Amino acid sequence: MSVSAFQCQGFRPSIDENCTHLILGSMPSVASLEAQQYYAHPQNRFWPMMARILEQAAPPADYPARLSMLRRHHIALWDSIAVCERKGSLDADIKNEQGNDFTALLVHYPHIHTICFNGGKSYQCFKKYNKQLLSRPDIHFHQLPSTSPANARWNMEKLTAAWRIPFHS
């Protein structure tokens, strides 16, 4: 007998009126949902990588300081998916997803000019529910490799090099 999927509810965006960049995951992992924090799994490379790119330092230890680090650099976090069914944390197991409303978000936060997708599933879901936004000439889109520990093909150096591009261009 297989384990049934459970309903996952994503987080509210971590954003303010000064943000110019938006990083989108797909749906928070089980560890992130339990902790109510983006990228909470200790092996996810997101926070160490972003601290290296933005401040050439180790990531702050506590979660509010991590969010503050991103905001100092005008970076927001959210997910392409608002709600889905999934067993475990793998993107491949996501079913019956509903996308977040990016049209409304971009109206409220008009300074966003760069959207970065943390992994393929994030981009696929954004495209599925927001295809018209991809043609906006005032927004740059970057499909980036996943920082998930499941993406073992990409070591920290390769991830950092790929992710540096939208933040230092």
TIMI-552290 format. One record per residue (C-alpha): residue number from 1; residue in three letters; chain; x, y, z. Coordinates in steps of 0.2 Angstrom, whole numbers. Example, Ala and Ser with C-alpha at 12.3 -4.5 7.8 and 13.67 -1.06 7.14 Angstrom:
# residues 2
<i->1, aa->ALA, ch->A, x->62, y->-22, z->39>
<i->2, aa->SER, ch->A, x->68, y->-5, z->36>
END
This chain:
# residues 169
<i->1, aa->MET, ch->A, x->0, y->0, z->0>
<i->2, aa->SER, ch->A, x->7, y->17, z->-5>
<i->3, aa->VAL, ch->A, x->7, y->32, z->6>
<i->4, aa->SER, ch->A, x->-6, y->45, z->1>
<i->5, aa->ALA, ch->A, x->-2, y->62, z->-4>
<i->6, aa->PHE, ch->A, x->-5, y->76, z->8>
<i->7, aa->GLN, ch->A, x->-12, y->94, z->5>
<i->8, aa->CYS, ch->A, x->3, y->107, z->5>
<i->9, aa->GLN, ch->A, x->-1, y->125, z->7>
<i->10, aa->GLY, ch->A, x->13, y->137, z->2>
<i->11, aa->PHE, ch->A, x->19, y->152, z->11>
<i->12, aa->ARG, ch->A, x->15, y->171, z->9>
<i->13, aa->PRO, ch->A, x->28, y->180, z->-1>
<i->14, aa->SER, ch->A, x->43, y->187, z->8>
<i->15, aa->ILE, ch->A, x->43, y->204, z->-1>
<i->16, aa->ASP, ch->A, x->43, y->223, z->2>
<i->17, aa->GLU, ch->A, x->41, y->238, z->-9>
<i->18, aa->ASN, ch->A, x->59, y->240, z->-13>
<i->19, aa->CYS, ch->A, x->61, y->222, z->-21>
<i->20, aa->THR, ch->A, x->68, y->221, z->-38>
<i->21, aa->HIS, ch->A, x->71, y->203, z->-39>
<i->22, aa->LEU, ch->A, x->59, y->188, z->-36>
<i->23, aa->ILE, ch->A, x->66, y->171, z->-33>
<i->24, aa->LEU, ch->A, x->53, y->157, z->-35>
<i->25, aa->GLY, ch->A, x->53, y->139, z->-29>
<i->26, aa->SER, ch->A, x->40, y->127, z->-33>
<i->27, aa->MET, ch->A, x->33, y->122, z->-16>
<i->28, aa->PRO, ch->A, x->42, y->121, z->1>
<i->29, aa->SER, ch->A, x->49, y->104, z->6>
<i->30, aa->VAL, ch->A, x->42, y->95, z->21>
<i->31, aa->ALA, ch->A, x->56, y->102, z->32>
<i->32, aa->SER, ch->A, x->52, y->119, z->26>
<i->33, aa->LEU, ch->A, x->33, y->117, z->29>
<i->34, aa->GLU, ch->A, x->36, y->110, z->46>
<i->35, aa->ALA, ch->A, x->48, y->125, z->51>
<i->36, aa->GLN, ch->A, x->37, y->138, z->42>
<i->37, aa->GLN, ch->A, x->53, y->144, z->33>
<i->38, aa->TYR, ch->A, x->59, y->145, z->15>
<i->39, aa->TYR, ch->A, x->73, y->133, z->12>
<i->40, aa->ALA, ch->A, x->74, y->125, z->30>
<i->41, aa->HIS, ch->A, x->81, y->108, z->25>
<i->42, aa->PRO, ch->A, x->99, y->109, z->32>
<i->43, aa->GLN, ch->A, x->106, y->101, z->16>
<i->44, aa->ASN, ch->A, x->98, y->114, z->4>
<i->45, aa->ARG, ch->A, x->111, y->125, z->-3>
<i->46, aa->PHE, ch->A, x->100, y->141, z->-5>
<i->47, aa->TRP, ch->A, x->105, y->151, z->10>
<i->48, aa->PRO, ch->A, x->124, y->147, z->10>
<i->49, aa->MET, ch->A, x->124, y->151, z->-9>
<i->50, aa->MET, ch->A, x->115, y->167, z->-8>
<i->51, aa->ALA, ch->A, x->126, y->173, z->7>
<i->52, aa->ARG, ch->A, x->141, y->169, z->-4>
<i->53, aa->ILE, ch->A, x->134, y->178, z->-19>
<i->54, aa->LEU, ch->A, x->127, y->193, z->-10>
<i->55, aa->GLU, ch->A, x->139, y->196, z->5>
<i->56, aa->GLN, ch->A, x->154, y->185, z->2>
<i->57, aa->ALA, ch->A, x->150, y->178, z->20>
<i->58, aa->ALA, ch->A, x->142, y->163, z->29>
<i->59, aa->PRO, ch->A, x->123, y->164, z->30>
<i->60, aa->PRO, ch->A, x->115, y->172, z->45>
<i->61, aa->ALA, ch->A, x->111, y->159, z->58>
<i->62, aa->ASP, ch->A, x->93, y->164, z->61>
<i->63, aa->TYR, ch->A, x->79, y->164, z->49>
<i->64, aa->PRO, ch->A, x->73, y->183, z->51>
<i->65, aa->ALA, ch->A, x->91, y->188, z->48>
<i->66, aa->ARG, ch->A, x->92, y->177, z->32>
<i->67, aa->LEU, ch->A, x->76, y->186, z->25>
<i->68, aa->SER, ch->A, x->84, y->203, z->30>
<i->69, aa->MET, ch->A, x->99, y->199, z->20>
<i->70, aa->LEU, ch->A, x->89, y->196, z->5>
<i->71, aa->ARG, ch->A, x->79, y->212, z->8>
<i->72, aa->ARG, ch->A, x->95, y->222, z->9>
<i->73, aa->HIS, ch->A, x->98, y->217, z->-8>
<i->74, aa->HIS, ch->A, x->80, y->219, z->-14>
<i->75, aa->ILE, ch->A, x->76, y->201, z->-16>
<i->76, aa->ALA, ch->A, x->59, y->193, z->-13>
<i->77, aa->LEU, ch->A, x->55, y->175, z->-11>
<i->78, aa->TRP, ch->A, x->39, y->165, z->-16>
<i->79, aa->ASP, ch->A, x->34, y->150, z->-25>
<i->80, aa->SER, ch->A, x->26, y->146, z->-41>
<i->81, aa->ILE, ch->A, x->13, y->135, z->-33>
<i->82, aa->ALA, ch->A, x->0, y->140, z->-20>
<i->83, aa->VAL, ch->A, x->-7, y->123, z->-16>
<i->84, aa->CYS, ch->A, x->-4, y->106, z->-21>
<i->85, aa->GLU, ch->A, x->-4, y->87, z->-16>
<i->86, aa->ARG, ch->A, x->12, y->79, z->-13>
<i->87, aa->LYS, ch->A, x->20, y->65, z->-3>
<i->88, aa->GLY, ch->A, x->37, y->69, z->2>
<i->89, aa->SER, ch->A, x->47, y->83, z->-4>
<i->90, aa->LEU, ch->A, x->51, y->79, z->-22>
<i->91, aa->ASP, ch->A, x->45, y->91, z->-36>
<i->92, aa->ALA, ch->A, x->41, y->75, z->-46>
<i->93, aa->ASP, ch->A, x->28, y->70, z->-34>
<i->94, aa->ILE, ch->A, x->18, y->86, z->-35>
<i->95, aa->LYS, ch->A, x->0, y->84, z->-41>
<i->96, aa->ASN, ch->A, x->-15, y->94, z->-43>
<i->97, aa->GLU, ch->A, x->-6, y->111, z->-41>
<i->98, aa->GLN, ch->A, x->-14, y->128, z->-41>
<i->99, aa->GLY, ch->A, x->-2, y->143, z->-46>
<i->100, aa->ASN, ch->A, x->0, y->159, z->-36>
<i->101, aa->ASP, ch->A, x->-7, y->175, z->-43>
<i->102, aa->PHE, ch->A, x->9, y->184, z->-51>
<i->103, aa->THR, ch->A, x->-2, y->196, z->-60>
<i->104, aa->ALA, ch->A, x->-8, y->204, z->-44>
<i->105, aa->LEU, ch->A, x->9, y->203, z->-36>
<i->106, aa->LEU, ch->A, x->17, y->212, z->-50>
<i->107, aa->VAL, ch->A, x->4, y->226, z->-49>
<i->108, aa->HIS, ch->A, x->7, y->228, z->-30>
<i->109, aa->TYR, ch->A, x->26, y->227, z->-32>
<i->110, aa->PRO, ch->A, x->30, y->236, z->-49>
<i->111, aa->HIS, ch->A, x->49, y->237, z->-46>
<i->112, aa->ILE, ch->A, x->51, y->218, z->-49>
<i->113, aa->HIS, ch->A, x->61, y->217, z->-65>
<i->114, aa->THR, ch->A, x->69, y->200, z->-63>
<i->115, aa->ILE, ch->A, x->61, y->183, z->-59>
<i->116, aa->CYS, ch->A, x->72, y->168, z->-55>
<i->117, aa->PHE, ch->A, x->66, y->150, z->-55>
<i->118, aa->ASN, ch->A, x->74, y->139, z->-42>
<i->119, aa->GLY, ch->A, x->73, y->123, z->-53>
<i->120, aa->GLY, ch->A, x->63, y->116, z->-67>
<i->121, aa->LYS, ch->A, x->47, y->113, z->-58>
<i->122, aa->SER, ch->A, x->46, y->131, z->-53>
<i->123, aa->TYR, ch->A, x->47, y->137, z->-71>
<i->124, aa->GLN, ch->A, x->35, y->124, z->-78>
<i->125, aa->CYS, ch->A, x->22, y->129, z->-65>
<i->126, aa->PHE, ch->A, x->24, y->147, z->-68>
<i->127, aa->LYS, ch->A, x->23, y->145, z->-87>
<i->128, aa->LYS, ch->A, x->8, y->134, z->-85>
<i->129, aa->TYR, ch->A, x->-2, y->147, z->-75>
<i->130, aa->ASN, ch->A, x->6, y->164, z->-80>
<i->131, aa->LYS, ch->A, x->11, y->161, z->-99>
<i->132, aa->GLN, ch->A, x->6, y->179, z->-103>
<i->133, aa->LEU, ch->A, x->19, y->186, z->-91>
<i->134, aa->LEU, ch->A, x->33, y->178, z->-99>
<i->135, aa->SER, ch->A, x->31, y->190, z->-114>
<i->136, aa->ARG, ch->A, x->33, y->205, z->-104>
<i->137, aa->PRO, ch->A, x->48, y->215, z->-110>
<i->138, aa->ASP, ch->A, x->51, y->224, z->-94>
<i->139, aa->ILE, ch->A, x->54, y->208, z->-84>
<i->140, aa->HIS, ch->A, x->70, y->196, z->-86>
<i->141, aa->PHE, ch->A, x->67, y->178, z->-82>
<i->142, aa->HIS, ch->A, x->81, y->166, z->-77>
<i->143, aa->GLN, ch->A, x->79, y->147, z->-76>
<i->144, aa->LEU, ch->A, x->92, y->142, z->-63>
<i->145, aa->PRO, ch->A, x->97, y->125, z->-57>
<i->146, aa->SER, ch->A, x->88, y->119, z->-41>
<i->147, aa->THR, ch->A, x->97, y->122, z->-24>
<i->148, aa->SER, ch->A, x->89, y->106, z->-17>
<i->149, aa->PRO, ch->A, x->100, y->92, z->-11>
<i->150, aa->ALA, ch->A, x->91, y->81, z->-23>
<i->151, aa->ASN, ch->A, x->100, y->90, z->-37>
<i->152, aa->ALA, ch->A, x->117, y->82, z->-34>
<i->153, aa->ARG, ch->A, x->124, y->85, z->-51>
<i->154, aa->TRP, ch->A, x->127, y->103, z->-47>
<i->155, aa->ASN, ch->A, x->140, y->106, z->-34>
<i->156, aa->MET, ch->A, x->141, y->122, z->-24>
<i->157, aa->GLU, ch->A, x->153, y->130, z->-36>
<i->158, aa->LYS, ch->A, x->143, y->127, z->-51>
<i->159, aa->LEU, ch->A, x->127, y->133, z->-43>
<i->160, aa->THR, ch->A, x->135, y->149, z->-37>
<i->161, aa->ALA, ch->A, x->142, y->153, z->-54>
<i->162, aa->ALA, ch->A, x->125, y->150, z->-62>
<i->163, aa->TRP, ch->A, x->115, y->159, z->-49>
<i->164, aa->ARG, ch->A, x->127, y->174, z->-48>
<i->165, aa->ILE, ch->A, x->122, y->180, z->-66>
<i->166, aa->PRO, ch->A, x->105, y->188, z->-62>
<i->167, aa->PHE, ch->A, x->112, y->197, z->-47>
<i->168, aa->HIS, ch->A, x->127, y->204, z->-54>
<i->169, aa->SER, ch->A, x->122, y->208, z->-72>
END
